[in-house]
Amino acid sequence: MTSKKRKKYKLLLDEGLPLPVSFPTINDFHDISHIALIKKRGISDQVVYDLANNEGRIPVVLNTKDFKSLIKVDAVSVICLSSNITNKNADLKIHKTLNNLN
């Protein structure tokens, strides 16, 4: 029996989200950075998206409508979360989504 090797994704949490320690499951399986940890608080959504794209990271954001127009076909996608979701549920949903990607 062979085990399925998981791909390790690189994520960038926007400043509206808590630090990576609040997401233990995805923190264990993926490479997570946070805008606050790279001292980039207060930057525009475009700069967040460009930074994520340059680093090959998937931005994880709360403000879906602001990022929708930024997404390009040949660039990274965006994981958008509801502002009503708990950290625990966000952790599980992001983990499940990433596991289902090719």
C-alpha positions as CSV (number, residue, x, y, z in Angstrom):
1,M,0.0,0.0,0.0
2,T,1.4,3.4,-1.0
3,S,0.7,6.6,0.8
4,K,-0.5,9.7,-1.0
5,K,2.2,12.3,-0.8
6,R,0.7,15.7,0.1
7,K,1.8,18.8,-1.7
8,K,2.9,21.6,0.6
9,Y,1.3,24.9,-0.4
10,K,2.6,28.3,0.4
11,L,-0.1,30.6,1.9
12,L,-0.1,34.3,2.7
13,L,-2.7,35.4,5.4
14,D,-4.0,38.9,5.0
15,E,-4.0,41.2,7.9
16,G,-7.7,40.6,8.8
17,L,-6.8,37.1,9.7
18,P,-5.1,35.9,12.9
19,L,-1.5,34.6,13.0
20,P,-0.7,31.1,11.6
21,V,-0.7,29.6,15.1
22,S,-4.5,30.0,15.1
23,F,-4.7,27.4,12.2
24,P,-2.8,24.4,13.6
25,T,-3.8,21.9,10.8
26,I,-2.8,24.0,7.9
27,N,0.2,25.3,9.8
28,D,1.4,21.7,10.2
29,F,1.0,20.8,6.6
30,H,1.8,24.0,4.7
31,D,4.1,27.0,4.6
32,I,2.2,29.9,6.0
33,S,3.2,33.5,6.2
34,H,1.2,36.5,7.5
35,I,1.3,40.1,6.4
36,A,2.0,41.2,10.0
37,L,5.0,38.8,10.2
38,I,6.6,40.3,7.2
39,K,5.9,43.8,8.5
40,K,3.6,44.8,5.6
41,R,0.5,45.9,7.6
42,G,-1.7,48.5,5.9
43,I,-0.7,47.7,2.3
44,S,-3.3,47.7,-0.5
45,D,-5.0,44.6,-1.7
46,Q,-3.2,44.9,-5.0
47,V,0.2,44.9,-3.2
48,V,-0.9,41.9,-1.1
49,Y,-1.9,40.0,-4.3
50,D,1.3,41.0,-6.1
51,L,3.5,40.0,-3.1
52,A,1.7,36.6,-2.9
53,N,2.1,36.1,-6.7
54,N,5.8,37.0,-6.6
55,E,6.4,34.5,-3.8
56,G,4.2,31.8,-5.3
57,R,1.9,32.0,-2.3
58,I,-1.9,31.7,-2.3
59,P,-3.4,34.7,-0.5
60,V,-6.1,33.9,2.1
61,V,-8.4,36.8,2.6
62,L,-11.7,37.9,4.1
63,N,-12.6,40.7,1.7
64,T,-13.7,38.6,-1.3
65,K,-15.1,41.4,-3.4
66,D,-11.9,43.4,-3.2
67,F,-9.8,40.6,-4.5
68,K,-12.1,39.2,-7.2
69,S,-11.0,41.8,-9.7
70,L,-7.3,41.2,-9.0
71,I,-7.2,37.5,-9.9
72,K,-5.5,36.8,-13.2
73,V,-5.5,33.6,-15.3
74,D,-1.8,33.2,-15.2
75,A,-1.3,34.0,-11.5
76,V,-2.1,32.6,-8.1
77,S,-5.7,32.2,-7.1
78,V,-7.1,33.4,-3.8
79,I,-8.8,31.6,-0.9
80,C,-11.6,33.8,0.3
81,L,-13.2,33.2,3.7
82,S,-16.4,34.5,5.3
83,S,-15.8,36.9,8.1
84,N,-18.3,34.8,10.2
85,I,-16.3,31.6,10.1
86,T,-14.4,30.5,13.2
87,N,-10.7,29.9,13.1
88,K,-11.2,26.2,13.7
89,N,-13.7,25.9,10.8
90,A,-11.4,28.0,8.5
91,D,-8.5,25.8,9.4
92,L,-10.4,22.7,8.4
93,K,-11.9,24.2,5.2
94,I,-8.6,25.5,4.0
95,H,-6.9,22.1,4.7
96,K,-9.7,20.2,2.9
97,T,-9.6,22.6,-0.1
98,L,-5.8,22.3,-0.4
99,N,-5.9,18.5,-0.2
100,N,-8.4,18.4,-3.1
101,L,-6.2,20.5,-5.4
102,N,-4.0,18.7,-7.9
